[in-house]
């Protein structure tokens, strides 16, 4: 089968999206391509965001390839599935440009994992993947009846949903290989602030999922169960990236847990890297090992400055607020950039937050202005507020967010617009 894999040219005007807007490697498409090629399929992989191609240019390239199936992502890389933009306008614009030239159309991403019926309606695709997409797309390419394939929703005489969102057998995923021109274009060093890029950056994945169940984290329908990748396969991928000139890696893991073997291997390779983690899981000697391995950036989830607030968020944190600050300041001794993530919580003491942030800043640690919480349909918070997501879950969450917060985060530059306005190009039936 001929299969086209497309990451569209992302943009986020008037979106609530507060993730990074630079291009990142589309890991989900990279793994999917590897699965398909290993099975003997003919694959075209395009990234409009990284390569500067418009929706029309991508559509023309896909049409020239003549695929039997076209897969489009609904979020900019696995890195941002947990905080994806709610609107589907960008993938819809690509699909409109493609029209009937792409064969069977498939959408993969967090939106369809939580609300598959809504994504079928909004994008007008033939199939929606629920959960992690690599194995599911490989199953679709075999050509079996759709009724025999799990973790998809599709149109028949009515909308059919088969099974639950997929959690892939991630541990033995083969090393990814990226086009040389893609790596050369990947100038961005994600979440790095200690220096200007001295070579290409890249995103990698050492683990998938998280053993915790914080109420705000949108991962219930995808990337939930914790799995650690085979170290030899991961290092083979990293060595390939270094050979292509990559000087900085960002681990997109939901939670980068202590792993002495991996840290020792990274120290031997002398490559800089960044992670997102929980600082309470790192004892001082492990923090030293992290810094010695080449870590130059930590994004650490603290979320609330009160024990009660952390309990409400189900953080299961055993350190006090003062101990968290001490651990962050300790990390700053060997790691050039350390950030504490804070979430805007009802009842938080604004004066305490300001003083805590100022204390960290005096020691070189940055804590963000607390970010308003968006109740993503794949988060426990959404279930607490409204129960299981239905076909209007994104609209409900979006309206709630805009009504609740009159002032947004310092990370958001524009006033967000209602979801119906952002999705004006999407199907309405």
N, C-alpha and C positions, 0 to 999 in steps of 0.2 A: 504493500500500500504506500502511496505517496501522502506524506503528512506535513503540513505547515504549522509551525509553532511561532506565535507572534506575541511579543511584548509591545503594546502600543506606545505612542509618544505622550507620556504623562504630563499633565498640567493640573493645577489645583486652584484656579481663581475662585475666590469666595467660598472655599471649602473649609470645613472644620479640621481638615487634615493637618496635623502638626508634626508629621514625620519629615525626614530629610527629603528634599526635592531634587537632589542630584541623582544621576543614573547609578544604578547598582546592578550587578550581574543577576540575571533572572535564574536563580538556582533551580527552581521548579522546572523550568523549561530545559535547562542543561541536563538534569537527571532524566527527564522524559525522553530527550533526544538520545541519550546513551542507551536507555531501555529499547527504544525503537530500532536504533541502528544495530544493536546486538541481535535483534530478532530478524534483521535483513530488510527492514523497511527503508524507503528513500525519504530523507527528512530535510526540510528547509527550516532553519531557525533564524528569525529576524527580531531585532530589538530597535524599535523606532526611537525610544528614549535615549539609549546609549549612542546610536549611530546617526541621530539627527534626521530621521526620516518621518515625513508627514503620514497621516492616515491614508491619504490617496497614494503616496509612493509605496507604502507597505502593501496596500491592496493590489496595486498593479504588479508588484513583485510576486505576490502569492498567485495571482491569476496567471502570470507567465509560467510559473512552476506547474500549474495544473493539478492541484492536490485532490485527493479523494476525501481528505478531512483537514479542517483548519481548527486549531486550538488557540484561543485568545485568553490572556490572563485578565483578571478583574481587579488586581492590586499590584503595585510596583514592587515585586520581589517578595519572597517569603519573609524577608526582614520586616515587612510592614503588614503582614496579614493580621496581626493583633491590633493594629491601629490604622486600618485601611480607611481611605476616603469612602464615605457612604455612597456617593453618587457613582453611577455607571455610565456617565456621558462619554468618557474617552473610549472605552471598548466599543460602545454603541456607534460612535462616529467611524471607527475602523470598519465595523460590520456593515454600516450603510455604504461606505465606499467600496467594500468588497462585493456587495450585492449577492448574486447567485454564482459567483466565480470561484468559491472556495470549497465546494463539495459539502459534506456534512460539517456543520459548525458546532463547536464545543466551547463552553466557557468553563474555566477553572479558576478558583479563588475562594476567599473567605465568604463572599456574599452568597454564592450558591451552596456553600457548605451549610450555612445556617438557614437560608430561605430559598431553596431551589425553585419553587414555583414562581416566586417573584422575579427571579433572574431570567427564567425562561420567558416570562412575559415582557420584561423590560428590554432584554437584548434581542429577543426574537431568534435565539439560537435553537438548534435541534436537540442538543444534549447539554446538561449541566453536570459537572463532576462534583460530588460531595466528599469533602475531605482532601487529603493529599493526593495529587493527581498522577504521579509517575506511573504506578502500576495500573491505574484505571485506564489511562490513555493507551497503554500497551495492550490491555484487554480489548479495548474498542478497535484497535488496529487489526486484530485477528479476524474480525468480521463475523463473530458469533451473533446470534439474535440478542437484541438489547435486553430482552427479558431474562437472559442468562447472566447478565453482567451486574454485579452489585455496586453500590455507591454511586449511582447515577439517577438523574431525573430526565425524562424525555417525553416528547409529544407522541401520542398514539391517537386513538379517538378521544382520549382524555389525557391529562397529565399523569404520568406514572412515576413514582419514586421507589427505587429498589434499594432496600437495606439502609444501613447507617453510613455516616461519613467514614472514609477509609483512613486507617493509620498504617502507613506502608512499612514493609520490613526494611527499615532504614539502615540497620547495623552494617549490612554488607553491600551498600550502594557503591558502585565502581567509581574510581577517581574521575572527576570531570576534566574535560579538555576544552578550552575556549579558543575561538579564532584569535590568531595573533593580532589582527587589526582591532579586535574588541579590547584586548588587554591594553594595547597602545593608546586607545581612546579613553581608558578608564583612569582619568587623572585624579578622581576623587578619593580621598582617604577618609572614610566615614568616621565621624565623631573623633577626629584627631585635631588637636588645637596646639600642640607643643611646637610645631614647625610646619613650614610649607612642604607639600609633597616633593620628594626627591626621586620619584619614579612612579610607575603605575600602582594602583591599589587593587584589591580584590576582596570578595566576600567568600567565606568558607563556613562549613557547618560541622562541628565536632559532635554535637548531640542534637536531639530533637525532642520537643515536649518539655514538661516541667513536673516534678513530683509534688509541687504545691498547688493550691487551688484558691488563690487570692480572688476576692469577689469581683474585682475590676478587670481581670485579665480575660481578654477575648480569645479563648483557645479551646473551648469545650467541643467544638465541631471540627477541629483540625489541629494537628500538632499538639495533642494533649498528653498522651502517654509518653513518659520519659524513655528515650532510647539513646544509647551511646554508640557512635560509629566505630567500626573496627579501626584501630590506631594505624595499622600498616597501610590501609587503603587511604586514610586521611593524609598521612604523611607523604604518600606517593602523589596525591593531588597537590599538596603544598609544595613539594619539590618541583613539580611541573610548573607551577606558577612562578616560583623563584627563578627557574630557568628561562621563563618568558620576561624576566626583568621586574617582577613585582617586588616592591620593597615594604609594603604594608598590607596586613591581612586584618579583616574584621570578622570576628566569629559572630554569626547571626543567631546563635543558640538563644532560645528563650531564657535560659539560665546557664551561664558558664560555671560549672561546678569544679571544685578542686580536683585535679587529675595530675598527680606527680609525674607519671610517665610522659604525658603530653608536654608538660612544662619543661621537662629535661630535654625532650626532643626539640622543642622550639628554641631553647637556649643554645643548643648545638648548631642551629641553623641561622642564628643571629638575624632574625627578621622581626620587625616591629609589628605589634598587633594591638587591637582593642577588643573589649568584651563588655557585655552587659551581665550583671550578676547581683547577688545579695551580699553585702559586705559582712553580715553577721555569720555567714558560712565560712569565712576565711580567718583562720587563726593567724597571729602575727608571723609565724615562721612560713606559713603558706603564702601570705602576702609578699614576703621577701622573695620566695621562689617565683611568684608571678612577675614581680618587677625584674628579677634577674633573667627571666625567660624572654624578656623583650616587650612586656606589656607597657604601652604608653598612654592608655586611655581606659578608664573604668566608668561605666554608667551604672550606678548602684541604686536599686530600688529601696527607698526608705518609706516613702508615701505619706506617713503621718508622724507627727512629733509627739503624740501621746500614746501610751500603751493601750488606752481604751480605743483610740482610733485605729491602731494597728490590729487590734482584736476584731473590730467591726469589719475590717478588710480581710480578715482571716489570714494574716501574715504569718502566724506561728513563729514570731520572732522572740528569741530568748534574751536578747540584749536590751538594756535600757536605752533611752534616748541619748544620755550622756555617753554610754558605752559605744553606741553607734557612731557618735561624733569622734570619739577617741580612735576607733578603728579606721574611719575615713581619713583622719589626720595622719595616722600611722602609714596608711597606704600612700599618702602624698610624699612620703620621704623617698620612695623609690620609683613612683609612677608619676610622670609629668602632669597628667590631667586626671583629676578625680571629681566626679559629679555625683551628688545625691539627688535623686528624683523625688519630688514632692507632689502630692495630689491635693486639690482643694477639697477640704472636708468641712461639713457643717460642724460648728462648735470649736474649730481650731482657733487658738489664741494668736491673733495677728502680731501682737507684740513679741510673743515667744518665738514665732517663726522668724521675724526680722532679726531678733537677737541671735538666734541659732545660725541663721544664714551669715550674719556678720562675723560671728566667731569662726565659722568655717573659712570664710573668705580671708580672714587674717592669717590663716594657716595654708592658704593656697588652694582650698577646696571650694568648688562652686556648687551651690544648691539653687535650683531654679525656683522662680516664683511659682507657687502651687498651681498645677494645671487643672482646669475643670474636667470633671469625669464624664466621659461619654458612655452611656450604657449600651455597648455593642451587643447585638443580638446573640453572640456566642459567649457572653460573659454571665457569671452567676448574678451580677447586678440586674441584668435584664430580666432574668427569671424571677428574681425577688420582686421586681416592680410589676411585672405583667404576666408572668408565666411563660410557657413555651412560645417561641417566636412564630408568628403567622405571616401571611403574605404582605402585611403592612408594618412589619417590625422595624424596618429602617426608618420609615416615615415617622413612626411613633417615637423612636429613640431620638431622632433628629429634632422633632418639635419640642420634646421634653428638654433637650439640651439647650436649644435656643431660648426657651421660655425661662429656664432656671438661671442662666448665667447672663447678666447684662454686661459684665466685663470678662474678657477672655484672657488667655495666657500671653505672656511676653513672647512666646514662640509663634503666635498667630498674628499676622500683619493685617489681614483684611476681615471685615465683618462678614461672617458666613451668611449665606442666603438659604431660604427654604429648599428642601430637597426637590420639591416639584419644579422649581425654577432651574436647579442645577441639572435635572434630568429631562429637560424639555424635549430633547431629541430622542428619548427612549420611547419604546412602544407603550401605549396607554391601555390597550385592550386587555 
